[in-house]
Amino acid sequence: MQIGIIGTGGFSETHCNLLEQMDDVRVSAVCGTSLAKAERFAQKWRGVAAYGDVNQMLDQEKLDAVYICVPPFAHGALEKAVIERNIPFFIEKPIALDDELPAELLARIEEKSLITSVGYHFRYTDATQRAIELLQGRTVGMALGTWMGDMPRVGWWRKQEGSGGQFLEQTTHMVDLLRYTLGEVTEVYAAYANRVMHQVEEDVTVADVGTVTLKLASGAVANISNTCILPISDQAGLQIYTDHGVLQIQSNQLVDRTKGETYTLQNQSNPYALENKAFIHAVRTGDTQYIRSTYQDAIQSQRIATAALRSAATGAPVTL
Ligand SMILES: NC(=O)c1ccc[n+]([C@@H]2O[C@H](COP(=O)([O-])OP(=O)(O)OC[C@H]3O[C@@H](n4cnc5c(N)ncnc54)[C@H](O)[C@@H]3O)[C@@H](O)[C@H]2O)c1
């Protein structure tokens, strides 16, 4: 299978490395914002053609699938070019800055019945899968999600019009994990503030602390909070409080604390490898059952982040 990659940054590299390890899969082309950047990226692997224009890459190469690994602000024309040519695609989260573009793209995707997959990799961890099993027969009261850390150093991240802010760009993983494990969200209420980062770094327009209260269709409630003011990486994960005890889903493990017992499960498999395997299998065979996040599903996680932004701006809860 011939794969094309759009984007020449850190996560294109992660996917490229994983794809190159798979049988009968080759990354045959990469497209960047300039030919020079694509050439620099392509040099790291053998036989990867470099392009500075997406239409040129899609017309000259015979690609079975495309990976789109670009920042939130860069979505739109890239997907349209891929969909127009009926090419299945894997896309990194978040899928956009707003709700309008994803709705427009989804209509085109559905019209063509295209296979899509979104990089919500927490869905593929051993911890998440085991948590879903353990939740059977337990009543969920509430959940607390966190993404506490420092500010990523890439320029686009600190600008609201570049990344959409931490909750939309990063903490979306926890929002998606909440939906995946506990079901849909019906209402959000958010409070954001700029406390530190605009004073220590130039051009910072994203909020650097935020807390979002969520109501779920099940009747449970949740809070997901984040900050990027820390000089270190602190905790990121989802704690689920049930009538049996506390389930903690972290990036590397699951901890289940019930009365008199603590059970810990360390992740054995690589969730990024699993999401790639599921997507490539789907493109090769048409069997999409192993894809755990489609474009259609990811739109719901996106809607929660944009609703939180609106709530933080107006000070009022937003019903979904
Ligand atoms: N799932 C995860 O765990 C995970 C981890 C890291 C990043 N990501 C996501 O991956 C995406 C990319 O992140 P990154 O860390 O690679 O960022 P990055 O800044 O390292 O790279 C982004 C790349 O996109 C390229 N780009 C921008 N506009 C483009 C266009 N129109 N055409 C072609 N290329 C274009 C830039 O030149 C740059 O090379 C982000 O949405 C991020 O949230 C996901």
The ligand as an SDF file (V2000), in Angstrom:
LIG
                    3D

 44 48  0  0  0  0  0  0  0  0999 V2000
   -2.6850   11.9890   18.9900 N   0  0  0  0  0  0  0  0  0  0  0  0
   -1.6740   12.5010   19.6350 C   0  0  0  0  0  0  0  0  0  0  0  0
   -1.2590   12.0100   20.6780 O   0  0  0  0  0  0  0  0  0  0  0  0
   -0.9680   13.7060   19.0600 C   0  0  0  0  0  0  0  0  0  0  0  0
    0.3010   14.0580   19.5200 C   0  0  0  0  0  0  0  0  0  0  0  0
    0.9360   15.1670   18.9450 C   0  0  0  0  0  0  0  0  0  0  0  0
    0.2820   15.9190   17.9700 C   0  0  0  0  0  0  0  0  0  0  0  0
   -0.9650   15.5530   17.5870 N   0  0  0  0  0  0  0  0  0  0  0  0
   -1.7100   16.3750   16.6100 C   0  0  0  0  0  0  0  0  0  0  0  0
   -1.0880   16.3450   15.3430 O   0  0  0  0  0  0  0  0  0  0  0  0
   -1.2710   17.6060   14.6890 C   0  0  0  0  0  0  0  0  0  0  0  0
    0.1240   18.0910   14.2340 C   0  0  0  0  0  0  0  0  0  0  0  0
    0.9190   18.2250   15.3850 O   0  0  0  0  0  0  0  0  0  0  0  0
    2.5150   18.2240   15.2990 P   0  0  0  0  0  0  0  0  0  0  0  0
    2.9870   17.9930   16.6910 O   0  0  0  0  0  0  0  0  0  0  0  0
    2.9940   17.3470   14.2140 O   0  0  0  0  0  0  0  0  0  0  0  0
    2.7550   19.7750   14.9230 O   0  0  0  0  0  0  0  0  0  0  0  0
    4.0420   20.4480   14.2680 P   0  0  0  0  0  0  0  0  0  0  0  0
    3.9350   21.9020   14.4860 O   0  0  0  0  0  0  0  0  0  0  0  0
    5.2700   19.7230   14.7220 O   0  0  0  0  0  0  0  0  0  0  0  0
    3.8520   20.1120   12.7270 O   0  0  0  0  0  0  0  0  0  0  0  0
    2.7720   20.5780   11.9750 C   0  0  0  0  0  0  0  0  0  0  0  0
    3.1510   20.4920   10.5220 C   0  0  0  0  0  0  0  0  0  0  0  0
    2.0290   20.8100    9.7080 O   0  0  0  0  0  0  0  0  0  0  0  0
    2.5520   21.4770    8.5790 C   0  0  0  0  0  0  0  0  0  0  0  0
    1.4850   22.1930    7.8600 N   0  0  0  0  0  0  0  0  0  0  0  0
    0.7380   23.2370    8.2790 C   0  0  0  0  0  0  0  0  0  0  0  0
   -0.1050   23.6250    7.3040 N   0  0  0  0  0  0  0  0  0  0  0  0
    0.1040   22.7950    6.2470 C   0  0  0  0  0  0  0  0  0  0  0  0
   -0.4360   22.6960    4.9450 C   0  0  0  0  0  0  0  0  0  0  0  0
   -1.4080   23.5270    4.5500 N   0  0  0  0  0  0  0  0  0  0  0  0
    0.0370   21.7420    4.1170 N   0  0  0  0  0  0  0  0  0  0  0  0
    1.0080   20.8950    4.5250 C   0  0  0  0  0  0  0  0  0  0  0  0
    1.5620   20.9490    5.7570 N   0  0  0  0  0  0  0  0  0  0  0  0
    1.1190   21.8870    6.5970 C   0  0  0  0  0  0  0  0  0  0  0  0
    3.6030   22.3920    9.1500 C   0  0  0  0  0  0  0  0  0  0  0  0
    4.5000   22.8320    8.1780 O   0  0  0  0  0  0  0  0  0  0  0  0
    4.2660   21.4490   10.1540 C   0  0  0  0  0  0  0  0  0  0  0  0
    5.2890   20.7120    9.5430 O   0  0  0  0  0  0  0  0  0  0  0  0
   -1.9390   18.5360   15.7010 C   0  0  0  0  0  0  0  0  0  0  0  0
   -3.3090   18.6390   15.4370 O   0  0  0  0  0  0  0  0  0  0  0  0
   -1.7330   17.8340   17.0370 C   0  0  0  0  0  0  0  0  0  0  0  0
   -2.7560   18.0420   17.9710 O   0  0  0  0  0  0  0  0  0  0  0  0
   -1.5920   14.4660   18.0900 C   0  0  0  0  0  0  0  0  0  0  0  0
  1  2  1  0
  2  3  2  0
  2  4  1  0
  4  5  1  0
  4 44  2  0
  5  6  2  0
  6  7  1  0
  7  8  2  0
  8  9  1  0
  8 44  1  0
  9 10  1  0
  9 42  1  0
 10 11  1  0
 11 12  1  0
 11 40  1  0
 12 13  1  0
 13 14  1  0
 14 15  2  0
 14 16  1  0
 14 17  1  0
 17 18  1  0
 18 19  2  0
 18 20  1  0
 18 21  1  0
 21 22  1  0
 22 23  1  0
 23 24  1  0
 23 38  1  0
 24 25  1  0
 25 26  1  0
 25 36  1  0
 26 27  1  0
 26 35  1  0
 27 28  2  0
 28 29  1  0
 29 30  1  0
 29 35  2  0
 30 31  1  0
 30 32  2  0
 32 33  1  0
 33 34  2  0
 34 35  1  0
 36 37  1  0
 36 38  1  0
 38 39  1  0
 40 41  1  0
 40 42  1  0
 42 43  1  0
M  CHG  2   8   1  16  -1
M  END
$$$$
